[in-house]
Amino acid sequence: MGMNEMILSSVVGLVIGIVFGVLKLPLPTPDKIEGVIAVIAVFAGMMLVKQFT
């Protein structure tokens, strides 16, 4: 992932967070650290598969 993609994804995430906050919507993310770790693990698994296929 290049620097431009990281900056763009950060900006998009920030804008989505602002929109959800303004509209008082719950964020579509796990609210416990275990859920966050699971999401990261799923992403890491996908990246591993991409590396070896």
Sequence and secondary structure as in RCSB ss.txt:
>XXXX:A:sequence
MGMNEMILSSVVGLVIGIVFGVLKLPLPTPDKIEGVIAVIAVFAGMMLVKQFT
>XXXX:A:secstr
  HHHHHHHHHHHHHHHHHHHHTT   SS SSHHHHHHHHHHHHHHHHHHHH 
